[in-house]
Every structure is written in structure tokens, then in C-alpha cells.
Amino acid sequence: MSTTSEPRLVTGTREGRYGEVLLVKLDEGVSVEVYNSYMLNDCPQDAWDALDAEALAAEHGATFAILNGPRYWMMDGIGKVDNVDRTLATFGGIEMFKVATIIIEGSLERETYSERTINRGSIWFFDAGKDVYELVSPEGKVYILQAYCTGVDPTMSVASLASLGERLSLPEGWSYRTRVLDEELVIDTTGHYATVIQDDFENTYTLVA
């Protein structure tokens, strides 16, 4: 398991609710700025449902916007956060911080079980004794669930995660597993980009490295 001497700055994040707005800008290249509501508000459902992606893109000077959520964190704590200018913005009355930039190589379309690279510059903690949910690639890469999404399936919950593997259309050679951590797991992406994938329900997993 990875370790770090950095302290936890935020605890009790598991099942913390948030929403994200992704601003896609097509200038000389492709940039995707990720804004997140966590710690500012709980992404009120009524306000979220009222968001208009086309209007938000025009308001914030983006080519288009993507609404991502609502979501619920599955890590237990957050440590140092750097590499990103924490710009504050408001989307339809929902305040959000800029938390990451997605590096796009290839198609802009959402692709399940396909790696994306993100500059988020953060340390995440998963506690010993807690349940975790993972995807394993044919090559043995392990991706841990960082957040589940209720945008595709509103009934998605922690209680449904144990049997989620039965509902996934996994590519050949992939597997889904649940386990209890024997010791703390630390994922530190302050010194390198994070690698993430999504499943059929837009639940997001991060590479354990």
C-alpha cells in the first residue's frame, strides 16, 4: 500500500455529495476544466436539474459544457491539493471550485473502460477496514471506485455497489470485485497525472499506482 507523510486536510468525505460542470474549450487544442461543488454545497437536486449546459457554455466562454453528476465520493479523506488554480465560479446558482484539468487524447466522446488522464494534484485516503470496489483489467491494472454517480441510474447507492458487477457490461478479461482494506490505501497524484476510467453508469475509478 502507498504511504505519505502528508496529513489529511479533510476527513469524512465518503458519501459526500457533489456535482461537476466540465467546460470544454477547443482553441489551439482541447482543454477540459473541471468544476466541483464539494465543500461549497451539496449540489441541490432542484438547482442541478435546472442547469442548461448550452447556456453555461456560452456564459463561461466554453465551446460546450458537460453536466457530470450528482456524484458521491468513496474515499475517506483528502490531503494536499496542488497543481490547479482553485478558481471559484457559479453555475445556475451552484458555487463550484475548479479542481482539475482533463488531458484529452483522441475522442471527446465518453468511452467506458477507457483511460483518461487528469491533472488534479491531490492525495486521497481510503481507510483500513472500509469496503472498496475495484475494476481489474486483463493486464492486472487495478482501478478503485472514487465516486459513484446517480445521473444515469438514480437508484445507485452504496448498498447497490456490492452487486454492481452483475450489471456491468465488462469488456473481455475485465473483472469487478469488492474487498475490505487490511490497511490504509493512499493515492498520491501530486507528482504525476491521475488515470481514471468510467463504467456503464458513469461511476468513476482511479488507477491504483
C-alpha positions as CSV (number, residue, x, y, z in Angstrom):
1,M,0.0,0.0,0.0
2,S,1.2,3.5,-0.7
3,T,2.0,5.8,2.2
4,T,2.6,9.5,2.6
5,S,3.8,11.8,5.4
6,E,1.3,14.5,4.3
7,P,-1.6,15.0,6.7
8,R,-5.3,14.7,6.0
9,L,-6.8,18.1,5.4
10,V,-10.4,16.9,5.0
11,T,-11.9,13.8,6.6
12,G,-15.3,12.1,6.4
13,T,-15.5,12.5,2.7
14,R,-17.1,9.1,2.0
15,E,-20.6,9.5,0.5
16,G,-20.1,13.3,0.3
17,R,-22.4,14.5,-2.5
18,Y,-21.3,16.9,-5.2
19,G,-21.9,17.8,-8.8
20,E,-19.5,18.8,-11.5
21,V,-19.5,21.0,-14.6
22,L,-16.9,20.3,-17.3
23,L,-16.1,23.3,-19.5
24,V,-14.7,22.1,-22.9
25,K,-12.7,24.6,-24.8
26,L,-11.5,24.0,-28.4
27,D,-8.8,26.6,-29.1
28,E,-5.4,25.5,-30.4
29,G,-6.0,22.2,-28.6
30,V,-8.6,20.6,-26.3
31,S,-8.9,21.5,-22.7
32,V,-11.5,20.4,-20.2
33,E,-11.8,22.4,-17.0
34,V,-13.5,20.5,-14.1
35,Y,-15.5,22.5,-11.6
36,N,-16.8,20.7,-8.4
37,S,-19.3,21.8,-5.8
38,Y,-17.9,19.7,-2.9
39,M,-17.4,21.6,0.4
40,L,-19.3,24.6,-1.0
41,N,-22.8,22.9,-1.1
42,D,-24.4,19.5,-1.6
43,C,-25.4,20.2,-5.2
44,P,-29.2,20.7,-4.6
45,Q,-31.2,18.5,-6.9
46,D,-33.6,21.2,-8.0
47,A,-30.8,23.6,-8.9
48,W,-28.9,20.8,-10.7
49,D,-32.0,19.7,-12.7
50,A,-32.4,23.3,-13.8
51,L,-28.9,23.6,-15.3
52,D,-28.7,24.3,-19.0
53,A,-25.4,23.0,-20.4
54,E,-25.6,25.2,-23.6
55,A,-26.3,28.3,-21.6
56,L,-23.5,27.6,-19.2
57,A,-21.0,27.1,-22.0
58,A,-22.0,30.5,-23.5
59,E,-21.8,32.2,-20.1
60,H,-18.3,30.8,-19.3
61,G,-16.7,31.1,-22.8
62,A,-16.6,27.4,-23.5
63,T,-17.2,25.5,-26.7
64,F,-19.7,23.3,-24.8
65,A,-20.3,22.1,-21.2
66,I,-20.9,18.7,-19.7
67,L,-23.0,18.1,-16.6
68,N,-21.4,15.4,-14.5
69,G,-23.4,14.1,-11.6
70,P,-24.7,14.2,-9.0
71,R,-21.9,12.1,-7.5
72,Y,-20.8,10.7,-4.1
73,W,-17.2,10.3,-3.0
74,M,-15.9,6.9,-1.9
75,M,-12.6,7.9,-0.5
76,D,-12.4,8.7,3.3
77,G,-10.1,11.7,3.3
78,I,-8.2,14.3,1.2
79,G,-4.7,15.6,1.7
80,K,-2.6,18.2,0.0
81,V,-4.1,19.6,-3.2
82,D,-1.9,21.5,-5.7
83,N,-1.3,21.9,-9.4
84,V,-4.7,23.6,-10.0
85,D,-5.7,27.2,-9.7
86,R,-8.8,27.0,-7.4
87,T,-10.9,29.4,-9.4
88,L,-14.4,29.9,-8.0
89,A,-17.4,30.0,-10.4
90,T,-21.2,29.9,-10.2
91,F,-23.3,27.7,-12.4
92,G,-27.0,28.3,-12.2
93,G,-26.7,29.4,-8.6
94,I,-24.4,26.4,-7.6
95,E,-21.0,27.5,-6.5
96,M,-18.0,25.4,-7.6
97,F,-14.3,25.4,-7.5
98,K,-12.0,24.4,-10.4
99,V,-10.4,21.2,-9.2
100,A,-8.8,19.6,-12.3
101,T,-7.9,19.7,-15.9
102,I,-8.6,16.7,-18.1
103,I,-6.0,15.8,-20.7
104,I,-7.8,14.7,-23.9
105,E,-6.1,12.4,-26.4
106,G,-8.4,11.0,-29.0
107,S,-12.2,11.2,-29.0
108,L,-14.1,13.7,-26.8
109,E,-17.0,11.2,-26.5
110,R,-17.5,9.3,-23.2
111,E,-16.0,5.9,-23.6
112,T,-16.5,3.2,-20.9
113,Y,-13.4,1.4,-19.6
114,S,-11.1,3.7,-21.5
115,E,-8.4,5.6,-19.7
116,R,-8.4,9.4,-19.3
117,T,-5.6,11.5,-17.8
118,I,-6.4,14.2,-15.3
119,N,-4.2,16.8,-13.7
120,R,-5.8,17.0,-10.2
121,G,-2.8,17.2,-7.9
122,S,-4.3,15.7,-4.8
123,I,-3.8,13.0,-2.2
124,W,-6.7,10.6,-1.4
125,F,-7.0,8.3,1.6
126,F,-9.0,5.1,1.8
127,D,-9.3,3.8,5.4
128,A,-8.4,0.4,6.7
129,G,-11.4,-1.7,7.4
130,K,-13.6,0.0,4.8
131,D,-15.2,-1.6,1.8
132,V,-13.7,-0.7,-1.6
133,Y,-14.9,-1.5,-5.1
134,E,-12.5,-2.2,-7.9
135,L,-12.2,-2.9,-11.6
136,V,-9.3,-5.1,-12.7
137,S,-8.1,-5.0,-16.3
138,P,-6.8,-8.1,-18.2
139,E,-3.2,-6.8,-17.6
140,G,-3.8,-6.7,-13.9
141,K,-4.3,-2.9,-13.5
142,V,-6.5,-2.1,-10.5
143,Y,-8.8,0.9,-10.6
144,I,-10.6,1.8,-7.3
145,L,-14.0,3.4,-7.3
146,Q,-13.5,7.1,-6.4
147,A,-17.2,8.2,-6.8
148,Y,-20.5,6.7,-7.8
149,C,-23.0,8.5,-10.0
150,T,-26.8,8.9,-9.7
151,G,-27.1,10.8,-13.0
152,V,-27.6,7.6,-15.1
153,D,-29.2,5.4,-12.5
154,P,-30.9,7.5,-9.7
155,T,-31.1,4.4,-7.6
156,M,-27.3,3.9,-7.4
157,S,-26.2,3.8,-3.8
158,V,-23.6,2.3,-1.5
159,A,-25.9,-0.6,-0.9
160,S,-26.1,-1.4,-4.6
161,L,-22.3,-1.4,-5.1
162,A,-21.7,-5.0,-3.8
163,S,-23.7,-6.4,-6.7
164,L,-22.8,-3.8,-9.3
165,G,-20.6,-6.2,-11.2
166,E,-23.6,-8.2,-12.2
167,R,-25.0,-5.2,-14.1
168,L,-21.8,-4.1,-15.9
169,S,-21.1,-4.9,-19.5
170,L,-17.4,-5.6,-18.8
171,P,-15.0,-6.0,-21.7
172,E,-13.5,-9.4,-22.2
173,G,-10.9,-10.1,-19.5
174,W,-12.1,-7.4,-17.1
175,S,-13.5,-8.1,-13.6
176,Y,-15.2,-6.3,-10.8
177,R,-14.5,-7.1,-7.2
178,T,-15.3,-5.9,-3.7
179,R,-13.0,-6.2,-0.7
180,V,-12.2,-4.8,2.7
181,L,-8.9,-2.9,3.1
182,D,-6.5,-4.5,5.5
183,E,-4.6,-1.3,5.8
184,E,-4.9,2.3,4.7
185,L,-4.6,3.0,1.0
186,V,-3.1,6.3,-0.2
187,I,-3.3,7.5,-3.8
188,D,-1.0,10.5,-4.3
189,T,-1.2,12.3,-7.6
190,T,0.6,15.5,-6.6
191,G,3.7,14.4,-8.5
192,H,2.0,13.0,-11.6
193,Y,-1.2,12.9,-13.5
194,A,-4.1,10.7,-12.4
195,T,-5.5,8.0,-14.6
196,V,-9.3,7.4,-14.5
197,I,-11.9,5.3,-16.2
198,Q,-15.7,5.1,-16.1
199,D,-18.1,2.2,-16.2
200,D,-21.6,1.8,-17.9
201,F,-23.2,4.0,-15.2
202,E,-20.6,6.8,-15.3
203,N,-19.2,5.6,-12.0
204,T,-15.5,6.8,-11.9
205,Y,-12.5,4.8,-10.9
206,T,-8.9,5.9,-10.4
207,L,-5.8,3.8,-11.1
208,V,-4.1,2.5,-8.0
209,A,-0.4,3.1,-8.5
